[in-house]
Amino acid sequence: MSGSGARDPAGFAVRVEETRGRRYPEWPHPYRNDYERDRDRIIHSRAFRRLEDKTQVFSRRYSDHFRTRLTHTLEVAQISRTVARVLRLNTDLTEALALAHDIGHPPFGHAGEATLDRLMRAFGDRFDHNLHALRIVETFEQKSPDFPGLNLTFEVREGIIKHSKDYSAEEFPELREYLLQRFPPLEGQLIDWADEIAYNCADLDDGYEARLLTVNQMRRGVPFFDRCWRAAACDHRAAPEKLQFNATLRRLLDVLVTDLIHHTEARVRQAGIRSVEGVRRARTRLASLSGRMGRENQRLKRFLHRNLYSHAALRADRETFTLAVEELFGFFLEHPRSLPKFYFEQTRREPVHRVVCDYIAGMTDHFLLDQHRRHLRP
């Protein structure tokens, strides 16, 4: 099953001809299939463009060389499409899901998401970036006079919800249509792994560029990185450290992606899966790293949490951003007429705290800080 080049799709690949369709029927396009159209609608959405100014790990205060949520998304799409092609999955569906997987993230990375979720729980509610992404494509993006939202296919909407976690129909009755009792197709399952591989490798790179991580520190703390470093340094003995480091990251990324492909392929074969329905009804999700590589990956994640994400330099930024989100949230709760007209009108149909959360979640980093200065620090 492994290899390169164009080949027939696997029996367990999603076929666009068998899509469950769109909420609002549309005429087919003469030369783009439904998943290609979904991909293009996502790329042309405002939510996708705003990812350019949403923090991945480092804010723009450091440099404009570091990953943003947008460039991270493009890296995830590249990895996902490669894995899907080798496994003979539907690459168009995979690419659409990869490009959409982060559009529900609020400003300031995971700190922004944690803050909004904490504020919402005071009202017995919650913030979940997957659920917010669904609200974006179903409601907030208005591109056509014929329907609300982007009118994406069922499979893309399902993947937005289910690519990284499972939801129960009892707790989320509003999501019942998305087959919550079954797993998503492999095209959806692989997105979360591509996401993790992309950000683990990228965060090592950005941490090194920011001089918050050193090569020796990474070699001591991550044996997997050390093995890749020794192999890369052996091949490039005369190269400067930076270029040896780049070669190490390429090797590390390749090992992780190759393991994801081979182990997923083996699990599908061992389970005797031959159809999309077989993937959906399997005993567990089938896309995954092998046990050994999964442990290596977990050790890398722990290293990043201890040495990068908890670094004092990033912690100071998080505290500043968290306070700005909290104060702006409180301001709009008390002054809902200060919301833009679209959002203020929403308060007649939904609780004010939900509308305020939706508005803030859609902001870019800079726009939120501008709004904070305008309303709270004039």
DAPE-V495276 format. One record per residue. N is the residue number from 1. SS is DSSP state (H for helix, E for strand, C for the rest). Layout:
n,ss
N,SS
N,SS
//
This chain:
n,ss
1,C
2,C
3,C
4,C
5,C
6,C
7,C
8,C
9,C
10,C
11,C
12,C
13,C
14,C
15,C
16,H
17,H
18,H
19,C
20,C
21,C
22,E
23,C
24,C
25,C
26,C
27,C
28,C
29,C
30,C
31,C
32,C
33,C
34,H
35,H
36,H
37,H
38,H
39,H
40,H
41,H
42,H
43,H
44,C
45,C
46,H
47,H
48,H
49,H
50,H
51,H
52,H
53,H
54,C
55,E
56,C
57,C
58,C
59,C
60,C
61,C
62,C
63,C
64,C
65,C
66,C
67,C
68,E
69,H
70,H
71,H
72,H
73,H
74,H
75,H
76,H
77,H
78,H
79,H
80,H
81,H
82,H
83,H
84,H
85,H
86,H
87,C
88,C
89,C
90,C
91,H
92,H
93,H
94,H
95,H
96,H
97,H
98,H
99,H
100,H
101,C
102,C
103,C
104,C
105,C
106,C
107,C
108,C
109,H
110,H
111,H
112,H
113,H
114,H
115,H
116,H
117,H
118,H
119,H
120,H
121,H
122,C
123,C
124,C
125,C
126,C
127,C
128,C
129,H
130,H
131,H
132,H
133,H
134,H
135,H
136,H
137,H
138,H
139,H
140,H
141,C
142,C
143,C
144,E
145,C
146,C
147,E
148,C
149,C
150,C
151,C
152,C
153,E
154,H
155,H
156,H
157,H
158,H
159,H
160,H
161,H
162,H
163,C
164,C
165,C
166,C
167,C
168,C
169,C
170,C
171,C
172,C
173,H
174,H
175,H
176,H
177,H
178,H
179,C
180,C
181,C
182,C
183,C
184,C
185,C
186,H
187,H
188,H
189,H
190,H
191,H
192,H
193,H
194,H
195,H
196,H
197,H
198,H
199,H
200,H
201,H
202,H
203,H
204,H
205,H
206,H
207,H
208,H
209,H
210,C
211,C
212,C
213,C
214,C
215,H
216,H
217,H
218,H
219,H
220,H
221,H
222,C
223,H
224,H
225,H
226,H
227,H
228,H
229,H
230,H
231,H
232,H
233,H
234,H
235,H
236,C
237,C
238,C
239,C
240,C
241,H
242,H
243,H
244,H
245,H
246,H
247,H
248,H
249,H
250,H
251,H
252,H
253,H
254,H
255,H
256,H
257,H
258,H
259,H
260,H
261,H
262,H
263,H
264,H
265,H
266,H
267,H
268,H
269,H
270,H
271,C
272,C
273,C
274,C
275,C
276,H
277,H
278,H
279,H
280,H
281,C
282,C
283,C
284,C
285,C
286,C
287,C
288,C
289,C
290,C
291,H
292,H
293,H
294,H
295,H
296,H
297,H
298,H
299,H
300,H
301,H
302,H
303,H
304,H
305,H
306,H
307,H
308,H
309,H
310,C
311,C
312,H
313,H
314,H
315,H
316,H
317,H
318,H
319,H
320,H
321,H
322,H
323,H
324,H
325,H
326,H
327,H
328,H
329,H
330,H
331,H
332,H
333,H
334,H
335,C
336,H
337,H
338,H
339,C
340,C
341,H
342,H
343,H
344,H
345,H
346,H
347,C
348,C
349,C
350,C
351,C
352,H
353,H
354,H
355,H
356,H
357,H
358,H
359,H
360,H
361,H
362,C
363,C
364,C
365,H
366,H
367,H
368,H
369,H
370,H
371,H
372,H
373,H
374,H
375,H
376,H
377,C
378,C
//
